[in-house]
Amino acid sequence: MKTNWSFLKKGVLVISLLFSCGVLLADEAPQPPKSVPVFRVRGRIIDEEKQPIPFSSVYVTDLENTSKIVKGTLSDLRGDFILDKVHRGKYLLILASTGYKTVKDTIMIPLSDSIPINYTLSPSINKLSEVVVKGTLTKRYADKDVYFLPSSVRKNSSSAFDALKILPYITIDNVNRKISTANGENVKILINGINSDESELLTLKPSDIAKIEYYDLPPSRFATDNVGSVINVITKQVTQGGTMFVNLQNAPFTGFGNDQLRVKYNKGNNQFTFAYSGDYRNYKRRDANSSYSYMENNNLVDKVKVGLDSPFEYTDHNLWFGFINQQTNKYVFSASLTTGIHTGSSSIAQNILLNNVSYGSKSISSNSDKEYRPSLDLYFEKKITKNQDITFDVVSTYFHIRQSSNYLEQAINDAPFINSGDINGNKFSSIIEGIYSIRKGKNLLNVGVRGYFANSNDKFLGSANNEFISSKTNSLYEYVELIGGIHKWSYQLSAGSIYNGFQSVQLQKKYNFFSFRPSLNVSYALNPHSQLKLTSLIDPYMPQLSQLSSNIIFEDSIMAYAGNPALKPYNKYEASLTYALNMPKYNLSTSLNGFYAGSIILPEYMKENSYFVQTFVNQKWEKKVSMDMDLHLSPFKSKWVELDMYGELYKTINKGIDFENNRVDYQYQSSLTFNYSNFSWICYFQNGYNDLQGEILQMNAATTYTSLQYKKNNLTLACGLYYPFEKSWNSTSESYKSPIIQIKERTDIYDNGHMLFFNLVYNFSFGRNYQVSQKKISNQDNDPGILQAK
């Protein structure tokens, strides 16, 4: 399908004009003379039952231009607030909280004798249906759960990354700084609705978090992102005008580091942001072992490759530049430029045994890869009326990736096996999305459309084959979403249609695929403390561009990896029933889940000439059923000890064209935290668990760590041990009931065993206040289009 370049050019021109207009609209708030005396405003916010309302937004604005915020803050857990250093004059005081009517009052400063002012907020008649869980800091809506951080979490967490431990069914990997669902699915991370990642969470203070929105069923606009859940961290609506965060985690005796820096500066109605994250690994003590068993000329062959020292390293640099210009209740314009740079290299040396006999055979392999990924995101939101708004988002991403590999297998009496490969790939993609939203009573209606366009060119030079592959991919996603509630019932209904197109002359592949994506999320409040929720959806999956490549990458003389141009999209049918109980001292969630996918894409082993190939095939179907439980326990009022536990029992059945595999497995995680004064001691353990995918069984390594942390004001210091009881970190996989070959692979990194690390977090704020708007659309392209062997 031919890409409409004229349309894209016009779109870029329009966005450029919007960007220029956004910059011209910037203005600077007047600064009063330093000699003018300042005063303090104190008050309390309560509801109609005289109960405090925590985390309410409180700010004063100029009477003539209410978009210019003079001061702002949030109420604390008692509903109290303080506005310091407010100059003499007449102001508009605004108080707002989710689920309550916004209060506006004209006040004259200084107030009489500095008497505290108290306000009572009434429930909003236009709010969406919600269930407020008494005794906890949790609100449950039809489409999401909203969590407010307890004071103990704010006090003892060094960053927003650590604070997410309060969410159920979420796994936080402190070693690799990654967040996933408990069953290993990807998580979409947003900050104020803006596409983000773990590195930015690490530089965000827990005290700056107003609330956390958790979507266990991703909203319709994320339907094509292949994520298991969505986390949206909402910061205080009024933040300090300038902020700086530094988060450094390094191991002094191992090549290991995760470092982040973020700086924000506000001027007038503008906000400027610079962020950097750098991760590096440099492992010297690493072994890779593998074994193959197969039949050759009616004889069984056991080929064992015993690993020697095999160093491994990589470096990731990510730069982020952001700009926001806005007029409160009128429009928001933002632009962000992200640049990712990755370099990595590895080598593996092995001795080879055939049927337990060494013939002096050895193998040496080396690999290197580089990736450059700039991306531009332009966003514009316009409020049409009080209850209507329209939003546009345009994201353009360029991938340039280079991979090279060399392999030598030498035997004394045989000719050496030599293989080399070089991949040079380029991909350009654009995502254009628009959404219209309208509120009426207790209902919210979202209508959206998103288009995706990508062109990819890959050049492969290798010992096995030389190929040049160009391809075009495009998709169109249209959806409607309704959120609301009746009495104790709340619901989220959505329906969408998806068109996917793919075309490649070299692969001789072209298809147009249409699918339907409905979803239903219904919850019922059993009582003020518990809720029952039913979720079901049909989720379409499209093969990744990298899986469609027919390039062959050799592992050694008998094993290779290849994509499959004949892959087709498929649908995944999911359903779950969840019971949640929230009490002052514990939170409990348990669910029964199941899914079915016909024509699912799964890996399979095949025999090609004299070697075996691991590739992808549309198999017949896959089924999975699971039961899980998530528990957070704080048995003491002082919260000096906290326990988090998760457990899951699951059965997976894969029905392939030529095989049927099934397994019953389990996994569990536990975290124990002791808090005393400014100190925290954390112990974490996760068992090793299995993941069955077609004819491959992936065994995820057990994870353990312990750390001692000290936090005082804006400074956090921590030290600890990763894998304190293991001599190495390991990754293991094997073929599962393959009729043609049995494979076992294991990699050990001894640098990670008993690894001592130090962590320093420092942050401070300065300058005037700025009201942050939540972005409603966020897009990102993460598929470089290059086949990865592993």
Secondary structure as the mmCIF struct_conf table of DSSP 4:
data_model
#
loop_
_struct_conf.conf_type_id
_struct_conf.id
_struct_conf.beg_label_comp_id
_struct_conf.beg_label_asym_id
_struct_conf.beg_label_seq_id
_struct_conf.end_label_comp_id
_struct_conf.end_label_asym_id
_struct_conf.end_label_seq_id
HELX_RH_AL_P HELX_RH_AL_P1 TRP A 5 LEU A 24
TURN_TY1_P TURN_TY1_P1 LEU A 25 LEU A 25
TURN_TY1_P TURN_TY1_P2 LYS A 34 SER A 35
BEND BEND1 VAL A 36 VAL A 36
STRN STRN1 VAL A 38 ASP A 47
TURN_TY1_P TURN_TY1_P3 GLU A 48 GLU A 49
BEND BEND2 LYS A 50 LYS A 50
STRN STRN2 PRO A 52 PRO A 52
TURN_TY1_P TURN_TY1_P4 PRO A 54 PHE A 55
STRN STRN3 SER A 57 ASP A 62
BEND BEND3 LEU A 63 GLU A 64
TURN_TY1_P TURN_TY1_P5 THR A 66 SER A 67
BEND BEND4 LYS A 68 LYS A 68
STRN STRN4 ILE A 69 LEU A 74
TURN_TY1_P TURN_TY1_P6 LEU A 77 ARG A 78
BEND BEND5 GLY A 79 GLY A 79
STRN STRN5 ASP A 80 HIS A 87
BEND BEND6 ARG A 88 ARG A 88
STRN STRN6 GLY A 89 ALA A 96
TURN_TY1_P TURN_TY1_P7 THR A 98 GLY A 99
STRN STRN7 TYR A 100 TYR A 100
STRN STRN8 VAL A 103 ILE A 109
BEND BEND7 PRO A 110 PRO A 110
HELX_LH_PP_P HELX_LH_PP_P1 LEU A 111 LEU A 111
HELX_RH_3T_P HELX_RH_3T_P1 SER A 112 SER A 114
STRN STRN9 ILE A 117 LEU A 121
HELX_LH_PP_P HELX_LH_PP_P2 SER A 122 SER A 122
STRN STRN10 PRO A 123 PRO A 123
HELX_LH_PP_P HELX_LH_PP_P3 SER A 124 SER A 124
TURN_TY1_P TURN_TY1_P8 ILE A 125 ASN A 126
HELX_LH_PP_P HELX_LH_PP_P4 LYS A 127 SER A 129
STRN STRN11 GLU A 130 VAL A 133
TURN_TY1_P TURN_TY1_P9 LYS A 134 LEU A 137
STRN STRN12 THR A 138 TYR A 141
BEND BEND8 ALA A 142 ASP A 143
STRN STRN13 ASP A 145 TYR A 147
HELX_RH_AL_P HELX_RH_AL_P2 SER A 151 ASN A 156
BEND BEND9 SER A 158 SER A 159
HELX_RH_AL_P HELX_RH_AL_P3 ALA A 160 ALA A 163
HELX_RH_3T_P HELX_RH_3T_P2 LEU A 164 ILE A 166
BEND BEND10 LEU A 167 LEU A 167
TURN_TY1_P TURN_TY1_P10 PRO A 168 TYR A 169
STRN STRN14 ILE A 170 ASP A 173
TURN_TY1_P TURN_TY1_P11 ASN A 174 ARG A 177
STRN STRN15 LYS A 178 THR A 181
TURN_TY1_P TURN_TY1_P12 ALA A 182 ASN A 183
BEND BEND11 GLY A 184 GLY A 184
STRN STRN16 ASN A 186 ASN A 186
STRN STRN17 VAL A 187 ILE A 191
TURN_TY1_P TURN_TY1_P13 ASN A 192 GLY A 193
STRN STRN18 ILE A 194 ASN A 195
HELX_RH_AL_P HELX_RH_AL_P4 GLU A 198 LEU A 201
TURN_TY1_P TURN_TY1_P14 LEU A 202 THR A 203
BEND BEND12 LEU A 204 LEU A 204
HELX_RH_3T_P HELX_RH_3T_P3 PRO A 206 ASP A 208
STRN STRN19 ILE A 209 TYR A 215
BEND BEND13 ASP A 216 LEU A 217
HELX_RH_3T_P HELX_RH_3T_P4 SER A 220 PHE A 222
TURN_TY1_P TURN_TY1_P15 ALA A 223 THR A 224
BEND BEND14 ASP A 225 ASP A 225
BEND BEND15 GLY A 228 GLY A 228
STRN STRN20 SER A 229 THR A 235
HELX_LH_PP_P HELX_LH_PP_P5 LYS A 236 LYS A 236
BEND BEND16 GLN A 237 GLN A 237
STRN STRN21 VAL A 238 ALA A 251
TURN_TY1_P TURN_TY1_P16 PRO A 252 THR A 254
STRN STRN22 GLY A 255 LYS A 267
TURN_TY1_P TURN_TY1_P17 GLY A 268 ASN A 269
STRN STRN23 ASN A 270 TYR A 283
BEND BEND17 LYS A 284 ARG A 285
STRN STRN24 ARG A 286 GLU A 296
TURN_TY1_P TURN_TY1_P18 ASN A 297 ASN A 298
STRN STRN25 ASN A 299 GLY A 307
STRN STRN26 PHE A 312 GLN A 327
TURN_TY1_P TURN_TY1_P19 THR A 328 LYS A 330
STRN STRN27 TYR A 331 LEU A 354
TURN_TY1_P TURN_TY1_P20 ASN A 355 ASN A 356
STRN STRN28 VAL A 357 THR A 385
TURN_TY1_P TURN_TY1_P21 LYS A 386 ASN A 387
STRN STRN29 GLN A 388 GLN A 410
BEND BEND18 ILE A 412 ASP A 414
HELX_LH_PP_P HELX_LH_PP_P6 ALA A 415 PRO A 416
STRN STRN30 PHE A 417 LYS A 440
TURN_TY1_P TURN_TY1_P22 GLY A 441 LYS A 442
STRN STRN31 ASN A 443 GLY A 462
BEND BEND19 SER A 463 ALA A 464
STRN STRN32 ASN A 466 ILE A 486
TURN_TY1_P TURN_TY1_P23 HIS A 487 LYS A 488
STRN STRN33 TRP A 489 SER A 504
TURN_TY1_P TURN_TY1_P24 VAL A 505 GLN A 508
STRN STRN34 LYS A 509 ASN A 527
TURN_TY1_P TURN_TY1_P25 PRO A 528 HIS A 529
STRN STRN35 SER A 530 TYR A 541
HELX_RH_3T_P HELX_RH_3T_P5 LEU A 545 LEU A 548
STRN STRN36 ILE A 552 PHE A 554
BEND BEND20 GLU A 555 ILE A 558
STRN STRN37 MET A 559 ALA A 562
TURN_TY1_P TURN_TY1_P26 PRO A 565 ALA A 566
STRN STRN38 TYR A 570 ASN A 582
BEND BEND21 PRO A 584 LYS A 585
STRN STRN39 TYR A 586 GLY A 598
TURN_TY1_P TURN_TY1_P27 SER A 599 SER A 599
STRN STRN40 ILE A 601 GLU A 608
TURN_TY1_P TURN_TY1_P28 ASN A 609 SER A 610
STRN STRN41 TYR A 611 ASN A 618
BEND BEND22 LYS A 620 LYS A 620
STRN STRN42 TRP A 621 LEU A 633
BEND BEND23 PHE A 636 PHE A 636
TURN_TY1_P TURN_TY1_P29 LYS A 637 SER A 638
STRN STRN43 VAL A 641 LYS A 655
BEND BEND24 ILE A 657 ASP A 658
STRN STRN44 GLU A 660 TYR A 676
TURN_TY1_P TURN_TY1_P30 SER A 677 ASN A 678
STRN STRN45 PHE A 679 GLN A 686
STRN STRN46 TYR A 689 GLN A 693
TURN_TY1_P TURN_TY1_P31 GLY A 694 GLU A 695
STRN STRN47 ILE A 696 ASN A 700
HELX_LH_PP_P HELX_LH_PP_P7 ALA A 701 ALA A 702
STRN STRN48 THR A 703 LYS A 712
TURN_TY1_P TURN_TY1_P32 ASN A 713 ASN A 714
STRN STRN49 LEU A 715 TYR A 722
BEND BEND25 TYR A 723 TYR A 723
TURN_TY1_P TURN_TY1_P33 PRO A 724 PHE A 725
BEND BEND26 LYS A 727 LYS A 727
STRN STRN50 TRP A 729 SER A 735
BEND BEND27 LYS A 737 LYS A 737
BEND BEND28 PRO A 739 ILE A 740
STRN STRN51 GLN A 742 ILE A 749
HELX_RH_3T_P HELX_RH_3T_P6 TYR A 750 ASN A 752
TURN_TY1_P TURN_TY1_P34 GLY A 753 HIS A 754
STRN STRN52 MET A 755 GLN A 771
HELX_LH_PP_P HELX_LH_PP_P8 VAL A 772 LYS A 775
BEND BEND29 LYS A 776 LYS A 776
#
